[in-house]
Amino acid sequence: MATSLEQQPRINKLLVGRFLTDVFGARNADAVVGYVAPDLVQHGADVPDGAQAFADLLRREFGRGPTADQGAADVPGPRDPVFVIAENDLVCACHYLPQPDPDSPGSTFDYYAFTTYRIRDGRISERWSSVNKIAPPRLPAPGTPTRATTVSSSPSIDIEANKRLVLDFYRCVFDAKNPDAVKDFVAEDYLQHVSHYPPGREGLEEFVRSRFPDGPVPPPAEPLIPPALIVAEGDIVVVAALLPQAEPDESGALYPYYMYDAYRVRGQRLVEHWSGITKSAPPKPPGPPAAAQT
């Protein structure tokens, strides 16, 4: 029989699923207090701490109507997620939200919105969103496919090894500015789910080569940008880095932005990739932060 500790991630996922349905699906801000701790900590930009302040913000956003531009707090509850994974007290949900393409009027680009929740004592106590305040996402047109995928439940999967593989990929490829190292981590038939990045392993190699013409350099012992969050379940690994961004008012102030990536791992290779970076507002310097949150 499974222990309560082993059951907790499944229970936490059910809680987050009900929260998304009852709050965002029903557009009912009053339901927030049934799921969220009174002292909720919001790690994203322009989202107030505390359950009551969160509910007040959602009440204003819901009042603007379902087709209005969404603020950083909103998550598309009515749409099925691409996946929801849980590890220990963390739950991460990914939604597919194609957005208007700034470079091609009338068309869209692929965008994946990620939100991670920490569950304590049966309540959502912390929340991290991938939304960039400069370009808050809009709900897609009715009937847009959700791109839901299956997360493997095989007990033979070593999620710690998968997390290490992802971190070593960043360390040996991007931190080392080394396109030749891509083949050591990425499958030949690598599936890129984001249309504004080149497809396939060869496309990734060319992307790294064009981004780092001065490479390669020796890889660091650990990733140069330590993950703020890393969550794994089955064959999916989600990693987020905190990259503070400059306020658009040119005040010199920074706001917190979490850059998310998700990978499917098979046979010790990365075989699929989903990105939380929006084409409308890719992250810029000054990142990374002096210290990451855990």
C-alpha positions in Angstrom: 0.0 0.0 0.0 1.3 3.5 -0.9 2.2 5.7 2.0 0.6 9.1 2.5 3.9 10.7 1.5 3.8 8.9 -1.9 0.2 9.9 -2.4 0.7 13.6 -1.6 1.8 14.7 -5.1 -1.4 13.1 -6.6 -3.5 14.8 -4.0 -1.8 18.1 -4.7 -2.5 17.8 -8.4 -6.2 17.2 -7.7 -6.2 20.3 -5.5 -4.6 22.5 -8.2 -7.0 21.1 -10.9 -10.1 22.0 -8.8 -8.6 25.4 -8.1 -8.2 26.1 -11.8 -11.7 24.9 -12.6 -13.5 26.6 -9.7 -11.7 29.9 -9.9 -10.5 30.4 -13.5 -12.9 28.1 -15.3 -15.9 29.5 -13.4 -14.4 33.0 -13.3 -15.2 33.1 -9.7 -12.8 35.1 -7.6 -14.7 34.3 -4.4 -13.6 30.7 -4.7 -10.0 31.7 -4.1 -10.3 31.6 -0.3 -11.2 27.9 -0.5 -7.9 26.9 -2.0 -5.3 29.6 -1.1 -3.5 30.2 2.2 -4.3 33.6 3.7 -0.6 34.5 3.5 -0.1 33.4 -0.1 3.4 34.4 -1.5 3.3 35.5 -5.1 6.7 35.3 -6.8 5.7 36.8 -10.2 5.4 40.5 -11.3 2.5 42.7 -10.3 0.6 40.1 -8.4 -0.1 40.9 -4.8 0.6 38.6 -1.9 -2.2 37.3 0.2 -5.4 35.4 -0.7 -7.7 38.4 -0.3 -5.5 40.6 -2.5 -5.2 37.9 -5.1 -9.0 37.4 -5.1 -9.5 41.2 -5.5 -7.2 41.3 -8.5 -8.9 38.4 -10.2 -12.3 39.9 -9.5 -11.2 43.0 -11.4 -9.7 41.0 -14.3 -12.8 38.7 -14.6 -15.0 41.8 -14.7 -13.1 42.9 -17.9 -14.6 39.9 -19.8 -13.1 36.6 -21.1 -11.7 38.1 -24.3 -9.8 41.0 -22.6 -6.0 41.0 -22.4 -5.0 39.1 -19.3 -2.8 40.3 -16.5 0.0 38.4 -14.9 -2.4 36.7 -12.5 -4.6 35.0 -15.0 -4.3 31.3 -16.0 -6.6 29.7 -18.6 -8.6 27.4 -16.3 -11.3 26.5 -18.9 -8.7 24.9 -21.2 -7.2 21.5 -20.6 -3.5 21.8 -19.7 -0.7 20.4 -21.9 0.4 18.6 -18.7 0.3 18.9 -14.9 3.2 17.3 -13.0 3.9 17.2 -9.2 6.9 16.4 -7.1 6.9 16.6 -3.3 5.0 19.8 -2.4 5.2 21.4 -5.9 2.7 21.2 -8.7 3.4 22.7 -12.2 0.8 23.3 -14.8 1.5 24.1 -18.5 -1.1 25.5 -20.9 -0.8 26.1 -24.6 -1.7 29.7 -25.5 -0.9 30.7 -29.1 -0.5 34.5 -29.3 -0.8 37.1 -32.1 2.5 37.2 -34.0 4.1 40.6 -33.8 6.0 39.9 -37.1 3.1 38.5 -39.1 -0.3 40.1 -38.7 -3.2 37.7 -38.7 -1.1 34.7 -37.6 0.0 33.3 -34.2 3.1 32.0 -32.6 3.3 29.1 -30.1 3.4 30.2 -26.4 3.3 27.9 -23.3 2.3 29.5 -20.0 3.6 27.8 -16.9 2.6 28.2 -13.3 4.1 26.4 -10.3 2.3 26.1 -7.0 3.6 25.0 -3.5 1.0 23.2 -1.5 1.2 23.3 2.3 -1.5 22.0 4.7 -4.0 21.5 1.9 -3.7 25.1 0.6 -1.7 26.9 -2.2 0.9 28.8 -0.2 3.3 30.0 -3.0 2.9 30.7 -6.7 5.4 31.2 -9.6 4.2 32.3 -13.0 6.0 32.4 -16.4 4.0 35.4 -17.5 6.1 38.4 -18.6 4.4 41.6 -17.5 5.5 43.4 -20.7 3.4 41.0 -22.9 0.6 39.5 -20.8 -1.0 36.6 -22.8 -4.5 36.7 -24.3 -6.9 33.7 -24.3 -6.8 32.0 -27.7 -9.8 31.7 -30.0 -12.5 29.1 -29.1 -11.7 25.7 -30.5 -7.9 26.2 -30.4 -6.3 22.7 -29.7 -4.9 22.4 -26.2 -2.0 20.2 -27.3 -2.4 18.0 -24.2 0.2 15.3 -23.8 0.7 12.2 -21.7 3.2 12.1 -18.8 4.7 8.6 -18.5 4.0 6.8 -15.2 6.6 4.1 -15.5 8.1 3.4 -12.1 11.5 2.6 -13.7 12.1 6.3 -14.6 14.8 8.0 -12.4 13.6 11.6 -12.1 16.7 12.6 -10.3 18.8 11.4 -13.2 16.5 13.3 -15.6 16.9 16.5 -13.6 20.6 16.1 -13.6 20.6 15.5 -17.4 18.7 18.8 -17.9 21.1 20.8 -15.7 24.1 19.2 -17.4 22.6 20.1 -20.8 22.5 23.8 -19.8 26.0 23.6 -18.3 27.7 21.8 -21.1 25.8 23.4 -24.1 24.7 27.0 -23.2 27.1 27.8 -20.4 30.0 26.3 -22.4 28.7 27.9 -25.6 29.3 24.6 -27.3 27.0 23.5 -30.2 29.0 20.3 -30.6 27.8 19.1 -27.2 24.2 19.2 -28.2 24.4 15.6 -29.6 25.5 14.4 -26.2 22.2 15.4 -24.6 19.6 15.7 -27.4 17.9 13.0 -29.5 18.3 13.1 -33.3 14.5 13.4 -33.7 14.2 16.2 -31.0 10.7 17.7 -31.2 10.6 21.5 -30.7 7.1 22.6 -29.7 7.8 26.3 -30.1 7.5 27.6 -33.6 9.9 30.6 -33.1 12.8 28.3 -32.4 14.4 26.2 -35.1 13.2 22.5 -35.2 15.2 19.4 -34.6 18.6 18.7 -33.1 20.4 20.3 -36.1 18.3 23.4 -35.6 19.3 23.5 -32.0 23.0 23.1 -32.9 22.7 26.0 -35.3 20.9 28.1 -32.7 23.7 27.6 -30.2 26.3 28.3 -32.8 24.7 31.5 -33.9 24.1 32.7 -30.4 27.6 32.0 -29.2 30.1 32.7 -32.0 32.9 33.1 -29.4 32.5 29.6 -28.0 33.2 27.0 -26.9 34.6 27.6 -23.4 35.1 25.1 -20.5 31.8 24.1 -18.9 31.3 25.3 -15.3 30.9 22.8 -12.5 27.3 23.9 -12.0 24.9 25.9 -14.2 25.8 29.6 -14.3 22.1 30.5 -13.7 21.0 28.1 -10.9 17.4 27.0 -11.2 14.8 28.8 -9.0 12.6 25.7 -9.5 13.0 22.3 -10.9 10.1 19.8 -10.9 9.9 16.4 -12.4 7.4 13.6 -12.7 7.6 10.6 -15.0 9.5 11.6 -18.2 8.9 15.4 -17.9 11.2 17.9 -16.3 10.3 21.5 -15.8 13.0 24.1 -14.9 12.6 27.8 -14.2 15.3 30.5 -13.8 14.7 33.8 -12.1 15.8 36.6 -14.5 14.8 40.0 -13.2 13.8 42.3 -16.1 13.9 46.1 -16.4 10.7 48.0 -15.8 9.4 49.4 -19.1 9.2 52.9 -17.6 13.0 53.2 -17.7 13.2 53.9 -14.0 16.0 51.4 -13.6 13.9 49.2 -11.3 13.5 45.5 -11.9 10.6 43.1 -11.8 10.8 39.3 -11.2 10.5 37.2 -14.3 10.7 33.4 -14.4 12.0 31.8 -17.6 10.5 28.3 -17.9 11.5 25.3 -20.0 10.1 21.8 -20.0 11.7 18.7 -21.5 10.7 15.1 -22.1 13.5 12.6 -21.4 13.8 9.2 -22.9 16.8 7.0 -23.0 19.0 9.6 -21.3 18.3 12.1 -24.1 16.1 15.1 -24.4 13.4 14.3 -26.9 10.8 17.2 -26.6 10.9 20.8 -25.6 8.3 23.4 -24.5 9.3 27.0 -23.8 7.7 29.6 -21.6 9.4 32.4 -23.5 7.1 34.7 -25.4 8.3 35.9 -28.8 6.6 39.3 -28.0 8.9 39.9 -25.0 12.0 37.7 -24.9 14.0 38.2 -21.7 16.9 40.7 -21.8 19.7 41.6 -19.5 20.3 42.4 -16.6 19.6 38.8 -15.3 20.7 36.6 -13.7 19.8 37.3 -10.1 22.4 37.4 -7.3 20.7 34.4 -5.6 18.0 32.0 -6.8 14.9 31.1 -4.8 14.2 27.5 -3.9 
